[in-house]
């Protein structure tokens, strides 16, 4: 994609009301590029002194690592962020962890579509106004309002959390947003921004089924929405639509994982309606900016100093998430190899883990400790060995493989000590989509082939796998009676150990997983 490489220069307002926004989304607590955010933001503020707004559209945190998430709050404070909304990953470690995490935030989190039970710790943040349903603010002598949404398509919060937060359905979300807009307009505010972590398709529905929302700064689906487009094109999806009142609404997203930052500049007429031909929406790649010494100090103090682990001699540069999560991933294979090696002390024959447990896996140049811990394997899952019947083994693979056809991120299994094929055509049917499942010896030769059409309930397979899989909703019934060994390690240490054992990182596919149409 052709991203803007020039710094953003705002237009003259010529008597209209101007709003200029620096936006990020889906940073996922990724510390490997976060140091560049401050120089990018400093440059933005230099160009936009009067009407500048800094916002984050959700998933600004990830997981339950206290040091990393505490660092992210300090970094967003250093940017002087004005507002954020809560994506699904904000709730990863439960409401208490999230409530404590934003206690020291100097920005306001706005979420309009969640139900917070009376005993939930986030009630504390609602009392101290760190978490609100909407807010009115002043910029350059003009009143604006801001709303926010968490995603309706995800279960949020820790599974063992009592009095968990719940998110309204999309239909309920739209109704609530319309009511909030009515309240805000009754206060005389007619310039309204939504920070949405609902995803691109939902944002289109929100934009066209509400009236009064002018700008939607989005997230969740990791789209890079470039420019201003009334129709899909080769560079970007449609992001300028008409509201329920037939007024223009601009929708933005800046991708994910601190690859880009977004600059949006809009002008409103006297009635608070966007001037379509005056909208500027640009994405700038963060790689063009230097690191910030201030941010580097925050990171070192919070999570320790970064270090090089190994040189990447054969890089892996995925073109999209499908390359990483819906196909053989050679970097994931290295982790699976390490899991198998560790699990052999308990007789493991194969190893596997679900694709989303390894996030951004592109590698080139050198690989560092920050890459492994905070970009690639931020969940730090524990690894155990479990013995299951061939039928349970096939059912597990098949259940996860069927997600390959969904819009959501795929749950397919990356593996070691085995090979198998997924047929996407079969995945669309109520039938078996996993075929040619073979267990291999250390030289890659077939030891035995499993009859996927009629797998044995007596014969077993010993599997090195992540403990998370025992908690995943779609697998709990399959793994209900499966016993597991004590922990044999966690993914981060196993991956680092495997790379150091090899002396380098070679991302080479070997055909262990085939996906056919």
VOGU-3710 file (C-alpha; in Angstrom, 3 decimals, decimal comma):
1> xxxxxxxxxx> 0,000/0,000/0,000  1,126/3,530/-0,721  1,218/5,274/2,648  1,854/8,957/2,952  5,513/9,545/3,695  5,107/13,299/4,209  4,336/14,883/7,566  0,806/16,113/8,045  0,109/19,806/7,533  -3,400/20,994/8,476
11> xxxxxxxxxx> -5,549/23,049/6,146  -6,755/26,577/6,899  -10,230/26,640/8,379  -11,402/29,775/6,505  -14,089/30,530/9,090  -15,258/26,923/9,573  -14,674/24,788/12,676  -11,585/22,640/12,491  -10,631/19,397/14,255  -7,296/17,658/13,719
21> xxxxxxxxxx> -6,798/14,182/15,189  -3,751/11,993/15,850  -5,074/8,435/16,134  -3,802/4,958/16,914  -5,557/1,609/17,392  -4,737/-2,042/18,084  -1,239/-1,332/19,368  -1,628/-4,493/21,511  0,968/-3,269/23,978  3,585/-3,929/21,285
31> xxxxxxxxxx> 6,743/-2,352/22,672  8,985/-3,017/19,659  7,973/0,176/17,842  6,200/2,135/20,552  9,226/4,353/21,214  8,656/5,991/17,830  5,159/7,161/18,784  6,381/10,177/20,707  8,529/11,721/17,919  5,606/11,172/15,510
41> xxxxxxxxxx> 3,228/12,803/17,963  5,619/15,667/18,762  5,807/16,501/15,069  2,015/16,378/14,805  1,551/18,739/17,765  4,078/21,173/16,321  1,914/21,468/13,199  -1,408/21,456/15,085  -1,304/23,622/18,166  -4,920/24,760/18,529
51> xxxxxxxxxx> -7,337/22,037/17,476  -5,292/18,863/18,000  -6,840/15,784/19,598  -4,960/12,573/20,466  -6,969/9,340/20,717  -6,660/5,556/20,810  -9,406/3,298/19,433  -8,939/0,258/21,658  -6,632/-2,730/22,191  -3,996/-0,339/23,481
61> xxxxxxxxxx> -3,101/-3,023/26,028  -2,824/-6,802/25,925  -2,619/-9,705/28,345  -1,771/-9,695/32,022  1,884/-8,601/32,118  1,826/-5,853/34,741  5,162/-4,281/33,771  4,317/-4,032/30,082  0,793/-2,684/30,608  1,980/-0,209/33,226
71> xxxxxxxxxx> 4,596/0,996/30,730  1,907/1,477/28,071  -0,134/3,711/30,396  2,970/5,812/31,084  3,699/6,042/27,359  0,157/7,156/26,511  0,427/9,706/29,306  3,692/10,936/27,779  1,825/11,454/24,486  -0,722/13,492/26,437
81> xxxxxxxxxx> -3,453/11,306/24,999  -6,899/12,843/25,440  -9,230/9,844/25,052  -9,204/6,092/24,506  -11,793/3,362/24,262  -11,596/-0,226/25,501  -11,152/-3,027/22,975  -11,404/-6,713/23,847  -7,769/-7,041/24,965  -8,122/-4,341/27,623
91> xxxxxxxxxx> -10,133/-6,904/29,585  -7,732/-9,857/29,018  -6,686/-10,261/32,653  -10,028/-9,291/34,166  -11,726/-6,142/35,378  -9,558/-5,654/38,493  -6,357/-5,706/36,431  -7,813/-3,259/33,895  -9,230/-0,957/36,587  -5,839/-0,804/38,302
101> xxxxxxxxxx> -4,080/-0,323/34,962  -5,964/2,871/34,053  -6,039/4,239/37,609  -2,991/6,386/36,845  -4,041/7,281/33,303  -4,096/10,993/32,541  -6,508/10,363/29,684  -10,198/9,463/29,811  -11,541/6,114/28,617  -14,944/6,390/26,983
111> xxxxxxxxxx> -17,161/3,326/26,433  -20,883/3,726/25,755  -22,000/0,122/25,195  -20,897/-1,903/28,224  -22,826/-3,058/31,269  -20,736/-2,775/34,428  -22,212/-4,696/37,405  -22,367/-2,936/40,773  -19,559/-5,037/42,274  -17,236/-4,816/39,276
121> xxxxxxxxxx> -13,912/-3,005/39,987  -14,447/-0,745/36,960  -17,121/1,013/39,016  -14,164/2,640/40,799  -12,965/4,144/37,534  -16,485/5,348/36,759  -16,591/7,132/40,124  -13,275/8,894/39,542  -14,327/9,746/35,944  -11,482/7,777/34,340
131> xxxxxxxxxx> -14,168/5,662/32,614  -17,228/7,437/31,165  -20,009/6,719/28,664  -19,511/10,014/26,817  -17,752/13,305/27,329  -17,896/16,901/26,128  -14,650/18,806/25,618  -13,443/22,153/24,291  -10,955/22,689/21,496  -10,091/26,142/20,197
141> xxxxxxxxxx> -13,227/27,628/21,772  -15,604/25,021/20,317  -17,478/22,222/22,091  -17,100/18,659/20,805  -18,357/15,355/22,175  -16,891/11,874/22,178  -18,382/8,364/22,498  -16,806/4,897/22,549  -17,589/1,225/21,904  -16,156/-2,152/22,853
151> xxxxxxxxxx> -16,673/-5,020/20,358  -19,999/-6,854/20,362  -18,525/-9,948/18,672  -16,150/-10,954/21,485  -16,574/-12,407/24,964  -14,546/-10,058/27,131  -12,955/-10,467/30,533  -11,290/-13,334/32,352  -13,327/-16,528/32,353  -13,160/-16,835/36,152
161> xxxxxxxxxx> -14,060/-13,179/36,757  -17,171/-12,710/38,865  -19,544/-9,863/37,948  -17,911/-9,579/34,540  -18,480/-6,679/32,182  -20,773/-7,473/29,245  -20,961/-5,754/25,876  -24,245/-4,864/24,227  -25,164/-6,412/20,886  -24,581/-4,345/17,763
171> xxxxxxxxxx> -28,296/-3,553/17,564  -28,323/-2,441/21,202  -25,101/-0,489/20,647  -26,651/1,483/17,788  -29,719/2,281/19,908  -27,562/3,436/22,841  -25,401/5,610/20,604  -28,477/7,304/19,163  -29,737/8,036/22,695  -26,345/9,428/23,747
181> xxxxxxxxxx> -26,271/11,652/20,680  -29,727/12,996/21,571  -28,482/13,904/25,074  -25,386/15,583/23,700  -27,301/17,547/21,092  -29,709/18,677/23,822  -26,631/20,259/25,428  -25,940/22,121/22,198  -23,116/19,870/20,948  -23,309/18,988/17,243
191> xxxxxxxxxx> -19,766/17,808/16,478  -19,435/14,224/17,667  -16,604/11,674/17,424  -16,902/7,940/18,079  -13,913/5,846/19,158  -15,046/2,428/17,986  -13,467/-0,938/18,610  -16,423/-2,628/16,921  -14,650/-3,435/13,647  -14,992/-2,137/10,089
201> xxxxxxxxxx> -18,235/-3,895/9,074  -19,931/-2,868/12,325  -18,662/0,689/11,903  -20,375/0,876/8,521  -23,640/-0,134/10,170  -23,160/2,285/13,049  -22,397/5,126/10,639  -25,476/4,532/8,470  -27,924/3,703/11,287  -27,127/6,580/13,614
211> xxxxxxxxxx> -27,599/10,312/13,198  -25,266/12,970/14,537  -21,981/11,027/14,667  -19,526/12,723/12,301  -16,250/10,831/12,749  -15,631/7,172/13,575  -12,066/6,341/14,546  -12,061/2,564/14,477  -10,159/-0,577/15,361  -10,500/-4,325/15,998
221> xxxxxxxxxx> -10,282/-5,512/12,363  -6,785/-4,065/11,792  -7,766/-2,301/8,575  -5,601/0,423/7,061  -8,147/2,948/5,817  -6,289/5,430/3,670  -7,672/8,661/2,255  -11,349/9,383/1,703  -13,275/6,842/-0,377  -16,955/6,587/-1,253
231> xxxxxxxxxx> -16,331/3,130/-2,746  -13,807/0,330/-2,256  -10,692/0,708/-4,381  -7,338/-0,983/-4,906  -5,742/0,934/-2,030  -8,430/1,146/0,642  -11,986/0,231/1,573  -14,922/2,613/1,471  -14,774/4,957/4,461  -17,043/7,908/3,647
241> xxxxxxxxxx> -20,741/7,119/4,009  -24,023/8,878/4,765  -25,645/8,799/8,181  -29,300/8,208/9,005  -29,689/11,964/8,431  -27,891/11,776/5,057  -24,919/13,638/6,487  -21,328/12,535/5,776  -19,475/10,266/8,224  -15,765/9,527/7,863
251> xxxxxxxxxx> -14,432/6,167/9,167  -10,727/5,620/9,883  -8,375/2,857/11,077  -4,590/2,763/11,233  -3,844/-0,968/10,931  -2,255/-2,575/13,999  0,839/-3,122/16,138  2,299/0,374/15,785  2,947/0,031/12,080  1,204/3,320/11,313
261> xxxxxxxxxx> -0,245/6,373/12,972  -3,219/8,227/11,555  -3,670/11,929/10,895  -7,205/13,190/10,305  -8,122/16,799/9,541  -11,771/17,837/9,127  -13,794/21,011/8,823  -17,370/21,426/10,063  -19,841/23,974/8,685  -21,985/26,174/10,927
271> xxxxxxxxxx> -24,532/23,351/11,410  -21,854/20,936/12,574  -21,843/18,955/9,304  -18,581/17,711/7,795  -17,402/19,362/4,590  -16,698/16,304/2,436  -14,183/17,921/0,125  -12,132/19,196/3,070  -11,489/15,866/4,785  -7,841/14,796/4,927
281> xxxxxxxxxx> -7,047/11,286/6,202  -3,481/9,996/6,054  -1,487/7,122/7,489  2,211/7,544/8,161  4,551/4,623/8,815  6,212/4,843/12,210  9,488/3,430/10,867  10,360/6,868/9,485  10,698/8,299/13,004  13,575/7,855/15,491
291> xxxxxxxxxx> 13,191/6,284/18,921  12,403/8,506/21,894  14,945/8,435/24,721  12,163/9,231/27,172  10,065/6,258/26,059  13,085/3,942/26,006  13,757/4,853/29,654  10,151/4,056/30,565  10,429/0,660/28,884  13,772/-0,243/30,467
301> xxxxxxxxxx> 12,522/0,679/33,924  9,239/-1,225/33,490  10,220/-4,394/31,595  14,017/-4,495/31,534  16,592/-3,795/28,857  16,154/-5,247/25,386  18,745/-7,675/24,005  19,508/-9,420/20,723  18,805/-13,152/20,718  19,840/-14,235/17,226
311> xxxxxxxxxx> 20,245/-13,215/13,640  17,446/-13,983/11,182  19,211/-15,667/8,259  16,008/-16,607/6,390  13,316/-13,948/6,969  9,559/-14,382/7,015  7,559/-11,390/5,752  3,833/-12,208/5,729  1,731/-10,048/3,425  -1,374/-10,358/5,619
321> xxxxxxxxxx> -2,672/-12,110/8,729  -3,879/-15,021/6,591  -0,211/-15,824/5,833  0,441/-16,124/9,556  -2,742/-17,731/10,846  -4,387/-19,637/8,031  -1,383/-21,344/6,458  1,891/-23,006/7,415  3,902/-20,451/9,343  7,633/-21,278/9,451
331> xxxxxxxxxx> 8,247/-19,129/12,539  5,389/-20,835/14,386  6,906/-24,164/13,339  10,117/-23,277/15,185  8,126/-22,737/18,374  6,243/-26,025/17,840  9,573/-27,829/17,353  10,760/-26,445/20,686  7,515/-27,454/22,398  7,914/-31,004/21,092
341> xxxxxxxxxx> 11,519/-31,190/22,271  10,567/-29,974/25,759  7,568/-32,293/25,929  9,547/-35,424/25,094  10,442/-35,832/28,763  6,780/-36,855/29,169  6,718/-38,923/25,979  5,285/-36,271/23,628  4,974/-37,470/20,023  3,586/-34,260/18,527
351> xxxxxxxxxx> 3,200/-30,592/19,449  0,619/-28,006/18,466  -0,788/-24,628/19,466  -3,588/-22,432/18,164  -2,544/-19,780/15,654  -3,577/-16,604/17,570  -1,316/-17,514/20,488  1,545/-16,279/18,274  0,755/-12,767/17,148  2,867/-10,758/14,703
361> xxxxxxxxxx> 5,436/-13,324/13,515  7,221/-11,521/10,693  10,992/-11,612/11,247  14,027/-10,079/9,567  17,390/-8,694/10,615  17,839/-9,557/14,295  15,305/-10,979/16,713  15,282/-9,463/20,213  13,845/-10,321/23,628  11,195/-7,600/23,151
371> xxxxxxxxxx> 10,219/-9,188/19,829  9,569/-12,538/21,488  7,981/-11,376/24,745  5,916/-8,402/23,668  5,248/-8,767/19,944  5,268/-12,440/18,994  4,275/-14,294/22,184  2,689/-11,680/24,466  0,371/-14,203/26,174  3,302/-16,304/27,476
381> xxxxxxxxxx> 1,237/-19,523/27,532  2,411/-22,488/29,617  3,090/-25,792/27,846  2,026/-29,236/29,113  1,858/-32,765/27,713  -1,534/-34,447/27,395  -2,456/-37,966/26,306  -5,665/-38,177/24,281  -7,370/-40,710/22,050  -6,913/-40,507/18,303
391> xxxxxxxxxx> -10,573/-39,488/18,089  -10,082/-36,574/20,489  -6,949/-35,598/18,575  -8,788/-35,545/15,223  -11,821/-33,775/16,723  -9,528/-31,079/18,149  -7,716/-30,479/14,853  -10,985/-30,508/12,901  -12,784/-28,112/15,264  -10,011/-25,556/15,039
401> xxxxxxxxxx> -9,478/-26,008/11,294  -13,109/-25,146/10,559  -12,486/-21,588/11,759  -10,315/-21,038/8,678  -13,402/-19,937/6,706  -14,634/-17,399/9,250  -13,986/-13,659/9,177  -12,494/-13,895/12,658  -8,845/-14,746/13,134  -8,213/-18,409/12,455
411> xxxxxxxxxx> -7,616/-20,896/15,272  -5,874/-23,543/13,130  -3,130/-25,558/14,777  0,543/-24,966/14,021  2,377/-28,210/14,685  5,538/-30,328/15,009  6,159/-34,071/14,827  3,235/-34,422/12,445  1,764/-33,218/9,194  -1,807/-32,754/8,051
421> xxxxxxxxxx> -4,009/-31,151/5,406  -6,993/-28,808/5,754  -9,547/-28,754/2,935  -11,291/-25,364/2,947  -14,153/-26,647/0,800  -14,884/-29,327/3,395  -14,599/-26,743/6,187  -17,644/-24,976/4,752  -19,702/-28,129/5,153  -20,823/-30,071/8,191
431> xxxxxxxxxx> -18,161/-32,676/7,524  -14,541/-33,576/8,228  -12,063/-31,044/6,830  -8,834/-32,485/8,256  -7,117/-35,164/6,176  -3,801/-37,035/5,774  -2,881/-36,789/9,457  0,488/-38,469/9,968  2,793/-38,744/12,974  6,458/-38,427/11,988
441> xxxxxxxxxx> 9,812/-39,526/13,344  12,671/-37,094/13,988  13,757/-37,370/10,336  10,318/-36,508/9,003  9,407/-40,055/7,993  5,883/-41,360/8,621  5,630/-43,473/11,786  1,898/-43,934/11,570  -1,080/-42,528/9,749  -4,279/-41,783/11,636
451> xxxxxxxxxx> -7,568/-42,843/10,050  -9,398/-39,506/10,271  -12,630/-41,022/8,957  -12,688/-43,607/11,745  -10,180/-42,577/14,449  -9,622/-44,976/17,321  -10,976/-44,299/20,789  -8,455/-46,751/22,285  -5,204/-45,754/20,593  -3,686/-42,573/21,998
461> xxxxxxxxxx> -1,446/-39,680/20,994  0,776/-37,836/23,461  0,666/-34,123/22,661  2,759/-31,177/23,805  0,294/-28,283/23,856  -0,590/-24,996/25,549  -2,690/-24,990/28,723  -4,875/-22,320/27,113  -6,438/-24,920/24,839  -8,052/-26,565/27,874
471> xxxxxxxxxx> -9,901/-23,274/28,499  -10,956/-22,494/24,939  -14,727/-22,786/24,706  -14,884/-24,814/21,501  -12,489/-27,439/22,906  -13,571/-27,857/26,533  -15,964/-30,703/25,711  -13,337/-32,551/23,641  -10,635/-32,188/26,318  -12,921/-32,645/29,323
481> xxxxxxxxxx> -11,412/-35,917/30,562  -7,900/-35,463/29,174  -5,194/-35,381/31,843  -2,166/-33,148/31,517  1,377/-33,256/32,854  2,955/-30,568/35,012  4,196/-27,518/33,125  7,212/-28,268/30,913  7,910/-24,595/30,171  6,281/-21,525/28,703
491> xxxxxxxxxx> 6,191/-20,461/25,082  8,546/-17,510/25,452  11,384/-19,418/27,099  10,904/-22,419/24,793  11,020/-20,244/21,659  14,128/-18,369/22,812  15,782/-21,652/23,793  14,985/-23,183/20,384  16,400/-20,215/18,487  19,590/-20,212/20,557
501> xxxxxxxxxx> 19,895/-23,972/20,078  19,756/-23,462/16,296  22,174/-20,508/16,524  20,062/-18,507/14,083  16,485/-18,173/12,891  15,713/-19,745/9,537  12,056/-19,338/8,576  11,703/-22,216/6,111  8,453/-24,008/5,281  8,667/-27,814/5,132
511> xxxxxxx> 5,126/-28,805/4,173  3,944/-29,933/7,602  0,620/-28,085/7,131  -1,187/-27,851/3,799  -4,304/-25,780/3,186  -6,138/-26,526/-0,052  -9,250/-25,000/-1,593
//
